[in-house]
Amino acid sequence: MFEKLKPLVPYLRRYWKHLAWGGVAIILYNVIKVLLPVVIGHAIDDMQHGITEAKVLNHALRLLLIAALSAIFLYICRQVIIGASREIEFDLRNDIFANLERQSPSYYHTHRTGDIMARTTNDLNAVRMLLGPAIMYSANTIVFTAAALPFMYRISPKLTFFAFVPLPMASILVQYFGARIHRRFERIQAMFSDISAKAQENFSGARLIRAFAQEEAEIASFETANLEYIKRSLYLVRLMAMLWPTLEFVLGLSLMITLLVGGHEVVSHRISVGQFTAFNVYMVQLTWPMIAVGWVVNLFQRGTASVVRIDELLKQQPSIADNPSLINLNAASTNEPGAPSPLSSFSAEEESASLPRQQVQGDIEFRNLTFAYPGAPPVLHDINLRIPAGTSLAIVGPTGLRKIHSSLSNPPPPRRPVRNRPDRRPAHPQLHPVHAA
């Protein structure tokens, strides 16, 4: 399962300082929080020997101090960790959009716009919840359990053992429901993509739908898709409705055992009333983290399913590929020996932003070019064309012939030479001003 989260590793490394400070805040928050039952237990045992105003004021101030420090560190950990998840979401959205900008028109002919929109909105939000609340609540549960366990064991090893006996059942339930939540959420996201795509296609093709009088048919199709989405969502809701009450039952069973065994220990004078109260406070404090495990499992399964869908967008390679062994066209055109090569190492964004337009110089020539769209018969046959440097070319014809799209497609061999040398092919971003000339 963790293999699916590998695409997020570079982003986590980028914000490791934020996550480290968040981890420190979580540790301090839970270390202070774990002292609260100890103070309550001491207060109860102390007041059994007499209640005075000084005692009440002393214990109340100690509790207020603990509560104030806990609130401060809880705010810090939430601000840092959830803030880092927002930053990662921002970076992911920018990287996805940058990669989509590099795709050729053929990519959008084979990939529905609504599906892309669903992945960049709904799936991205699920990933943010995975990197923010899911990490924070998981860390809180682990750290607080590890910090509270020694205090509970010190109060009574026997009581601690019986109190934790039902907890392995919670782990089994999480494993059982987690896999099913993952599969059902994947089906929900796929259906959401279909609905988004259908809505986008209907909006963009409204005139065509009216022209063929397909309004009622499209409305019925859209309603069917929404009913299927509701059906799949209900499957997940029913599963979650089973997980939460079951976890609460396990925790309630643990509290019941604590009352039975702990009450017997108090009657037998093995532990004091204050110690028994402190132990019960620990159990109550553990209740929400254990219940939150169910929510975290839901977030984790949703997030991992969405990471896979987002990673498909990030890994998509443009069909118009640049030659990795590009050379300095500007130096060749100006005959300046020793000039630095701007094309030796580049990214699409850096190149288009840093290189001036006049660097692409020379004639453009096609020799025996035959071109066809994917899965279609050839539309251009044996084309020979030469465009001298400094001149313009106009492609004319009836509407709908895709006159512009042909200039945005990857040409087959023999390739398009610049300066009559077929082994030199500039990067696609540099050809934009040439096409527009």
C-alpha positions, 0 to 999 in steps of 0.5 A: 500500500505504501508503494502507492505513496512514492510519488509524494516523497519528493514533496514531503522532502521539500517540506521536511522542516515543516513536518519536523517542527510539526513532529516536535510540536506533537511530541510536546503536546502529548507529553504535556497532555499525558500529565493531566491525569496524573495531576487529577489523581494527585488532587483527588488523593490529596483532598481525601486528607482535607479540602482547603482553599489553597489546595483547590487553588493550587490544583486548579492552577496546575490544570489550567497551566497544562491546558494552556500549554496543550492548547498552544502546542496543539495550535502549532502542530495543526498550523505547521502540518496542515499548512504544509499539506496546503503547500504541497497541494499548491505545488501538486496543482502547479505541477499538474497544470504545467504538465497539462500545458505541455500536452499536445492536442491529441492528448485532449482528444483521447482524455476527457476534460471532465476526468482531468477536472475531477483529478485536479479537484476532488482527488487533489483534495483527498491527497491534501487530507491524507498529508494533513489531518491523516498524518497529524491524527496518526502521529497523535494517536501513536505518540500519546499511546506510547506516552500514556502506556508507562503511566498506566502500567505504573498504576497497575500492570494488571489493569493495563493488561485487561484494559488493552485486551480488546484493542487488537480487535480494533486493529483487525477491524481496521485492516478488514474495512480498510481494503474495502474502503479503498476499492469502493472509493476508487469506484466512486472517483471513477464515477465522479470523473464520468459525471464531470466529463459528461457535464463538461461535454454537454456544456461545451456541445450545447448547440449540437445537442439542441440541433439534434434535439437530444436534450431529454436523452442527455438529461436522462443519461446524466441522471442515470450517471448521478444515480449510479454515483449515489449508489456507489457512495451509499456502499461506502457510507454503509461500510463507514457506518459499520466501522465507527460503531464497531470501533466504539463498541471495542472501546466501550468494552475496554472501558467496561473491563477497566471499571470492573477490574479497576473497581475490584483493585480499589476495593482490595486497596491495591490502588488508590481512588486517585490512581483509579481516576487517573487511569480512567482519564487515560482511557477517556483520552485514548477514546478519541484517538482510537475512534479517529483511527477509523476516520484516518483509515478512511482518509488514507484509503481515499488518499492512496486511491487519489495519489494513483490517479494524480500520478497518472497525470504527472507521468504523462509524457507529451507526444511532441517529444524534444530531441535530448541532443539539441545544439545551439541554433543561435551560435550556428546562425550567428557563426559565433564560435564558443558561444554558450549553448542555451539548449544543452540542458533545459526544461520546457518552462526554463527554455521558453522563459529564458531564450529570446525568440530571435535565437531560432533562425534559419529555413524550415523545410519538409521533404516527402512528408506524409502525416496522419492523425492517430488511428486515422488515414493519412491527411497529407501525402508526400509534402515538400515545402521550404519556408525561407528565413524571414518569410511568412506562410499562410495555410488556407482552406475550408473550416474544420480541416485542422490547419493549425493542429497539424503544426502542433503534432509530432512530424514523422521521419524525415524530420523537419530540418532547420537550416537544411540540416535534418539532425537539428530539431529545436525544442517545441516551445522555441517553434511557437514564434516560428509558427506564429510568424 
